[in-house]
Amino acid sequence: MLRAVAVERAGEVAGSVTLPYDDRHRRRLTIRTDTGETVLLDLPEARHLHEGDRLVLEDGRRLLVRAAAEPVVEVVASDPRTLARLAWHLGNRHTPAQILSDRLRIRPDHVLEEMLARLGARLEHKQAAFDPEHGAYGHGHAHEHGPHAHDRHAHDHG
């Protein structure tokens, strides 16, 4: 089985691989290319793969990384100030969020959706790529501790 051993931001591609968000932050994982070829992702350390990255195979070929469409909720506000306020509340709960030009994108979560609606958000359920911000202090997933962890984690938000 071919191994993908590095990641680059540019370069000619010989194929592609479409992965959901959870499979784009890994060190080691068996994946299938979009044409069905099996490849072992075998990186030196866990890394978040972004839409457009290239996986470098042992034989020198590169695979274009594509973000798979998956269930998301788009958070829309009536004005920029409200959108910033909604983003603050999501960040205060350590919720992975993708920041788009005029909206936010999160994973479906009925507790968060209820809170956002109470704060004035309009919510749109869609199938779309999810590529959230990764924060200033790390390169991995946000520190979630299971379903609805935003309601019961132990540290202070000041």
C-alpha positions as CSV (number, residue, x, y, z in Angstrom):
1,M,0.0,0.0,0.0
2,L,1.3,3.4,-0.9
3,R,2.0,5.8,1.9
4,A,1.4,9.6,2.1
5,V,4.3,10.9,4.0
6,A,4.2,14.7,3.8
7,V,1.9,17.7,3.1
8,E,2.6,20.6,0.8
9,R,0.6,23.7,-0.1
10,A,1.3,23.6,-3.8
11,G,2.4,21.4,-6.6
12,E,1.1,19.4,-9.5
13,V,-1.4,16.7,-8.6
14,A,-2.1,13.3,-9.9
15,G,-5.4,12.7,-8.1
16,S,-7.4,13.7,-5.2
17,V,-8.8,12.6,-1.9
18,T,-12.1,13.9,-0.4
19,L,-12.2,13.8,3.4
20,P,-14.6,15.0,6.1
21,Y,-13.4,17.3,8.9
22,D,-12.7,14.6,11.4
23,D,-10.4,12.7,8.9
24,R,-8.5,15.9,8.0
25,H,-6.7,16.1,11.4
26,R,-4.8,12.8,11.7
27,R,-1.3,11.4,11.7
28,R,-2.1,7.9,10.6
29,L,-5.2,6.7,8.7
30,T,-6.0,4.4,5.8
31,I,-7.8,6.5,3.2
32,R,-9.2,6.0,-0.3
33,T,-8.5,8.3,-3.2
34,D,-11.4,9.6,-5.2
35,T,-10.6,6.9,-7.8
36,G,-10.6,4.2,-5.1
37,E,-6.9,3.7,-4.6
38,T,-6.0,2.8,-0.9
39,V,-3.3,5.0,0.7
40,L,-1.9,5.0,4.2
41,L,-1.7,8.5,5.6
42,D,1.5,8.2,7.6
43,L,2.7,11.6,8.8
44,P,5.4,12.3,11.4
45,E,2.8,14.1,13.6
46,A,-0.9,14.9,13.5
47,R,-1.7,17.8,11.2
48,H,-4.8,19.5,10.0
49,L,-5.3,19.1,6.3
50,H,-6.9,22.1,4.6
51,E,-8.9,22.2,1.3
52,G,-6.2,22.5,-1.4
53,D,-3.3,20.9,0.5
54,R,-1.3,18.2,-1.3
55,L,-0.5,14.8,0.2
56,V,2.9,13.7,-1.0
57,L,3.1,10.0,-1.8
58,E,6.2,7.9,-1.4
59,D,6.4,7.6,-5.2
60,G,6.5,11.4,-5.6
61,R,2.9,11.9,-6.8
62,R,0.7,14.4,-5.0
63,L,-3.0,14.1,-4.1
64,L,-5.2,17.2,-3.8
65,V,-7.0,17.3,-0.5
66,R,-10.7,18.2,-0.8
67,A,-13.1,18.9,2.1
68,A,-16.2,16.6,2.0
69,A,-19.6,18.1,2.3
70,E,-21.1,17.2,5.7
71,P,-24.0,18.4,7.9
72,V,-23.4,22.0,9.0
73,V,-25.4,24.9,10.4
74,E,-24.8,28.3,8.9
75,V,-25.3,31.1,11.4
76,V,-26.6,34.3,9.9
77,A,-27.1,37.7,11.6
78,S,-28.9,40.9,10.8
79,D,-25.8,43.0,11.1
80,P,-22.0,42.7,11.6
81,R,-22.2,43.6,15.3
82,T,-24.7,40.8,16.0
83,L,-22.5,38.4,14.0
84,A,-19.5,39.3,16.1
85,R,-21.5,38.8,19.3
86,L,-22.6,35.3,18.1
87,A,-19.0,34.5,17.2
88,W,-17.9,35.6,20.7
89,H,-20.5,33.3,22.4
90,L,-19.4,30.3,20.2
91,G,-15.7,31.0,21.0
92,N,-16.5,31.3,24.7
93,R,-17.7,27.7,24.5
94,H,-14.7,26.5,22.6
95,T,-16.9,25.6,19.6
96,P,-15.1,24.9,16.3
97,A,-16.5,27.5,13.9
98,Q,-15.7,28.5,10.4
99,I,-15.7,32.2,9.7
100,L,-17.1,33.1,6.3
101,S,-17.5,36.7,4.9
102,D,-21.0,37.2,6.2
103,R,-21.8,34.2,8.4
104,L,-20.4,31.5,10.6
105,R,-20.5,27.7,10.1
106,I,-20.7,25.2,12.9
107,R,-21.5,21.5,13.3
108,P,-25.1,20.7,14.2
109,D,-25.7,20.9,18.0
110,H,-29.2,21.5,19.3
111,V,-28.0,23.2,22.5
112,L,-25.8,25.7,20.6
113,E,-28.5,26.2,18.0
114,E,-31.1,27.1,20.7
115,M,-28.7,29.6,22.3
116,L,-27.9,31.2,18.9
117,A,-31.5,31.5,18.0
118,R,-32.2,33.2,21.4
119,L,-29.4,35.7,20.6
120,G,-31.0,36.6,17.3
121,A,-29.3,34.3,14.8
122,R,-31.0,32.8,11.7
123,L,-29.9,29.2,11.3
124,E,-29.6,27.4,8.0
125,H,-29.0,23.6,7.9
126,K,-26.9,22.6,4.9
127,Q,-24.4,20.1,3.5
128,A,-21.1,21.9,3.0
129,A,-17.4,21.6,3.6
130,F,-16.4,22.4,7.2
131,D,-13.0,24.0,7.8
132,P,-13.0,25.8,11.1
133,E,-10.5,28.2,12.6
134,H,-7.8,26.4,14.7
135,G,-7.0,29.1,17.2
136,A,-3.9,31.1,18.0
137,Y,-2.4,28.5,20.5
138,G,-2.5,25.3,18.6
139,H,-3.0,23.5,15.3
140,G,-5.4,20.8,16.3
141,H,-9.1,20.4,17.0
142,A,-10.7,22.7,19.6
143,H,-10.7,21.2,23.0
144,E,-14.0,19.5,23.1
145,H,-14.6,16.9,25.7
146,G,-17.6,15.1,24.2
147,P,-21.2,16.0,23.3
148,H,-22.3,19.4,24.8
149,A,-19.0,19.8,26.7
150,H,-19.5,23.5,26.4
151,D,-22.1,23.2,29.2
152,R,-19.9,21.5,31.8
153,H,-16.2,22.1,31.5
154,A,-14.3,23.0,34.6
155,H,-12.2,26.1,33.8
156,D,-13.3,29.7,34.1
157,H,-14.1,32.0,31.2
158,G,-13.6,35.2,33.2
